[in-house]
């Protein structure tokens, strides 16, 4: 991609392939031309691309999408709901075999839609990890299910031990469940417990809304891993990470002061 201007002092940002500061995008059914257009403009800012829910099963261009994503250094991931439905129908092996044939790099294992027992979730994490980069998600999609910071921290750590490479905190597309209260505000105790339990490099915090993304960046820094980012918000999120929006402009101010002090 063409290099942009370089006259500002901005917070340090790792380059791809990166181990921290990941942006995990949620594809809700984008067409292949839409994916190609976004990747031409913003692939430097995208690390993981999840075909949300069970859309990969319906997408007529799924194999082509996976190829295009790989060509831009972006890992394609099967959404966790698809594997949950396969589990309900005793078709998990067929689902994993299909994902491998389609060329997916990553498979997400979750239990937030159908109430899969934790032991089954851990078994599937192990199976997925043998063939893919495994992601696991903690939290229910049902807003009536209570959220306990300690229980989430324990489950996140256990999922890593079972073989997951990254663990995600549930936030859904709406940003009103799991890690978030119904009004969209962050459950600070849950975020802190999750980060302490597994460490920021292994944790992806779903944050579909701008205020949630800004809170996470201001609290944990520009290199926090953020998930379920709408395709339309990729460049906007990168601006948040670099202090180029009012919500995080203090980051740019600090970077500028640090540069001045270094030259003094």
C-alpha positions as MATLAB code, in Angstrom:
seq = 'XXXXXXXXXXXXXXXXXXXXXXXXXXXXXXXXXXXXXXXXXXXXXXXXXXXXXXXXXXXXXXXXXXXXXXXXXXXXXXXXXXXXXXXXXXXXXXXXXXXXXXXXXXXXXXXXXXXXXXXXXXXXXXXXXXXXXXXXXXXXXXXXXXXXXXXXXXXXXXXXXXXXXXXXXXXXXXXXXXXXXXXXXXXXXXXXXXXXXXXXXXXXXXXXXXXXXXXXXXXXXXXXXXXXXXXXXXXXXXXXXXXXXXXXXXXXXXXXXXXXXXXX';
ca = [
       0.000    0.000    0.000;
       1.224    3.582   -0.667;
       2.825    5.281    2.301;
       1.012    8.280    3.726;
       2.380   11.476    5.264;
       4.844   11.284    8.155;
       4.985   14.762    9.693;
       3.215   13.913   12.983;
       4.617   12.264   16.098;
       2.145    9.507   16.903;
       2.045    6.621   19.380;
       4.211    3.622   18.407;
       2.286    1.100   16.342;
       3.514   -2.374   15.430;
       3.495   -3.461   11.793;
       2.066   -6.645   10.292;
       2.477   -9.485   10.925;
       1.975   -8.286   14.486;
       1.499  -10.095   17.776;
      -0.330   -7.240   19.508;
      -2.601   -4.425   18.460;
      -4.703   -6.784   16.365;
      -7.815   -5.587   14.566;
     -10.383   -8.356   14.191;
     -13.067   -7.478   11.634;
     -16.645   -8.748   11.557;
     -17.895   -9.586    8.054;
     -21.692   -9.594    8.083;
     -22.028  -10.740    4.482;
     -19.870   -8.358    2.456;
     -19.548   -9.077   -1.255;
     -16.228  -10.073   -2.771;
     -15.797   -6.679   -4.529;
     -16.469   -4.914   -1.207;
     -13.830   -7.037    0.522;
     -11.307   -6.408   -2.247;
     -11.947   -2.663   -2.148;
     -11.457   -2.460    1.620;
      -8.291   -4.546    1.513;
      -6.788   -2.297   -1.166;
      -7.329    0.679    1.129;
      -6.827   -0.713    4.605;
      -5.234   -4.168    4.699;
      -2.319   -2.795    6.767;
      -4.827   -2.205    9.559;
      -6.570   -5.618    9.489;
      -5.220   -8.831   11.039;
      -8.176  -11.194   11.457;
     -11.350  -11.376    9.370;
     -14.306  -13.269   10.852;
     -17.145  -14.338    8.622;
     -19.705  -13.723   11.318;
     -22.200  -16.183   12.727;
     -22.949  -18.750   10.006;
     -22.553  -16.465    6.990;
     -19.563  -18.460    5.696;
     -21.940  -21.397    5.111;
     -24.087  -19.226    2.810;
     -21.462  -17.067    1.126;
     -21.088  -18.132   -2.539;
     -17.664  -16.459   -2.700;
     -16.247  -17.883    0.514;
     -13.252  -19.665   -1.033;
     -12.379  -16.632   -3.160;
     -12.646  -14.383   -0.090;
     -10.225  -16.574    1.827;
      -7.703  -16.424   -1.028;
      -7.956  -12.628   -1.323;
      -7.604  -12.176    2.419;
      -4.505  -14.382    2.524;
      -2.938  -12.406   -0.332;
      -3.233   -9.293    1.863;
      -1.845  -10.961    4.990;
      -5.224  -11.261    6.713;
      -6.307  -14.460    8.448;
      -9.819  -15.684    7.646;
     -11.871  -17.094   10.541;
     -15.076  -19.128   10.705;
     -17.612  -17.609   13.112;
     -18.298  -19.542   16.289;
     -22.063  -19.817   15.815;
     -21.579  -22.056   12.783;
     -19.596  -24.581   14.804;
     -22.180  -24.402   17.615;
     -24.970  -25.299   15.171;
     -22.810  -28.107   13.791;
     -22.309  -29.394   17.349;
     -26.081  -29.424   17.979;
     -26.476  -31.566   14.854;
     -23.459  -33.785   15.606;
     -21.630  -32.441   12.554;
     -18.547  -30.788   14.065;
     -16.105  -32.990   12.147;
     -17.885  -32.182    8.885;
     -17.759  -28.478    9.740;
     -14.025  -28.539   10.463;
     -13.316  -30.548    7.335;
     -15.304  -28.050    5.255;
     -13.405  -25.117    6.839;
     -10.089  -26.761    5.965;
     -11.201  -27.431    2.390;
     -12.326  -23.801    2.031;
      -8.861  -22.688    3.148;
      -9.669  -20.990    6.461;
      -6.723  -20.192    8.730;
      -8.774  -19.832   11.907;
     -11.804  -21.358   13.558;
     -13.642  -19.789   16.477;
     -15.074  -22.034   19.191;
     -17.833  -20.547   21.322;
     -20.709  -21.686   23.503;
     -22.750  -18.505   23.759;
     -25.626  -19.406   21.430;
     -26.661  -22.989   22.235;
     -25.377  -23.494   25.773;
     -22.712  -26.054   24.887;
     -21.203  -27.588   28.064;
     -17.761  -26.264   28.930;
     -16.191  -29.722   28.604;
     -17.463  -29.981   25.023;
     -16.200  -26.502   24.238;
     -12.735  -27.423   25.492;
     -12.777  -30.646   23.443;
     -13.610  -28.669   20.311;
     -10.897  -26.119   21.065;
      -8.389  -28.964   21.115;
      -9.724  -30.440   17.874;
      -9.700  -27.078   16.107;
      -6.184  -26.272   17.331;
      -4.800  -29.370   15.613;
      -5.727  -28.020   12.174;
      -6.231  -24.285   12.566;
      -5.278  -21.268   14.586;
      -7.906  -21.644   17.278;
      -9.876  -18.786   18.786;
     -12.307  -19.223   21.638;
     -14.991  -16.884   22.881;
     -16.249  -16.489   26.439;
     -19.697  -15.177   27.282;
     -23.338  -15.743   26.423;
     -25.290  -14.005   23.692;
     -28.303  -13.958   26.023;
     -28.427  -10.574   27.821;
     -30.244  -12.140   30.792;
     -27.261  -14.371   31.688;
     -25.279  -12.849   34.599;
     -21.680  -11.826   33.961;
     -19.103  -12.533   36.689;
     -15.574  -11.230   36.262;
     -13.958  -14.113   38.130;
     -15.810  -16.789   36.174;
     -14.896  -15.175   32.871;
     -11.240  -14.908   33.877;
     -11.168  -18.586   34.817;
     -12.832  -19.682   31.573;
     -10.512  -17.541   29.441;
      -7.435  -19.047   31.080;
      -8.839  -22.561   30.692;
      -9.548  -22.029   26.995;
      -5.923  -20.998   26.431;
      -4.773  -24.099   28.268;
      -7.046  -26.195   26.020;
      -5.219  -24.940   22.924;
      -6.693  -21.595   21.878;
      -4.220  -19.098   20.444;
      -6.430  -16.106   21.269;
      -9.469  -15.750   23.499;
     -12.298  -13.303   22.868;
     -14.712  -11.594   25.211;
     -18.321  -11.594   24.004;
     -19.715   -8.235   22.953;
     -21.899   -9.194   20.003;
     -22.519   -6.941   17.029;
     -24.697   -4.697   19.193;
     -22.151   -4.048   21.950;
     -24.853   -4.466   24.606;
     -24.142   -7.893   26.141;
     -21.260   -9.745   27.757;
     -18.418   -7.287   28.257;
     -20.934   -4.445   27.983;
     -23.976   -3.332   29.917;
     -27.286   -2.892   28.074;
     -26.468    0.810   27.594;
     -23.175   -0.098   25.891;
     -20.901    0.952   28.750;
     -17.915   -1.258   29.588;
     -18.011   -3.637   32.535;
     -14.669   -2.381   33.810;
     -14.200   -5.188   36.335;
     -14.637   -7.814   33.615;
     -12.171   -6.117   31.273;
      -9.584   -5.799   34.029;
     -10.038   -9.403   35.203;
      -9.761  -10.736   31.643;
      -6.552   -8.794   30.971;
      -5.023   -9.912   34.269;
      -5.975  -13.557   33.710;
      -4.502  -14.110   30.243;
      -2.468  -11.022   29.341;
      -3.306   -8.488   26.653;
      -1.399  -10.209   23.781;
      -3.647  -13.306   24.000;
      -6.893  -11.395   24.599;
      -9.193   -9.938   21.931;
     -11.834   -7.639   23.372;
     -14.877   -7.393   21.143;
     -15.825   -3.729   20.781;
     -18.141   -2.906   17.882;
     -18.881    0.659   18.995;
     -16.591    3.694   18.870;
     -16.963    4.659   22.538;
     -16.073    1.102   23.576;
     -13.008    1.075   21.332;
     -11.880    4.427   22.729;
     -12.300    3.227   26.321;
     -10.173    0.144   25.668;
      -7.446    2.132   23.915;
      -7.314    4.781   26.619;
      -7.172    2.107   29.319;
      -4.863   -0.493   27.751;
      -3.025    1.488   25.068;
      -2.951    1.563   21.257;
      -1.731   -2.051   21.043;
      -4.818   -3.590   22.646;
      -6.475   -6.286   20.493;
      -9.963   -5.203   19.409;
     -12.561   -7.471   17.831;
     -15.904   -7.416   16.011;
     -14.939   -4.203   14.254;
     -17.402   -3.277   11.487;
     -15.796   -3.189    8.048;
     -16.808    0.467    7.749;
     -14.878    1.372   10.916;
     -11.422   -0.072   10.175;
      -9.710    3.222    9.352;
     -11.636    5.035   12.073;
     -10.350    2.536   14.638;
      -6.780    3.030   13.459;
      -7.279    6.775   13.917;
      -8.378    6.091   17.494;
      -5.269    3.978   18.115;
      -3.019    6.804   16.900;
      -4.690    9.648   18.776;
      -6.176   11.142   15.607;
      -9.686   11.467   17.063;
     -10.887   13.619   19.928;
     -11.687   10.522   22.023;
      -7.994    9.516   22.185;
      -6.163   12.729   21.238;
      -4.250   12.611   24.536;
      -2.194    9.772   23.040;
      -0.941   12.040   20.251;
      -0.211   14.815   22.724;
       1.904   12.482   24.819;
       3.736   11.197   21.732;
       4.493   14.745   20.644;
       5.828   15.723   24.076;
       7.987   12.595   24.180;
       9.532   13.501   20.812;
      10.267   17.051   21.950;
      11.859   15.808   25.172;
      13.986   13.294   23.240;
      15.333   16.086   21.027;
      16.052   18.425   23.958;
];
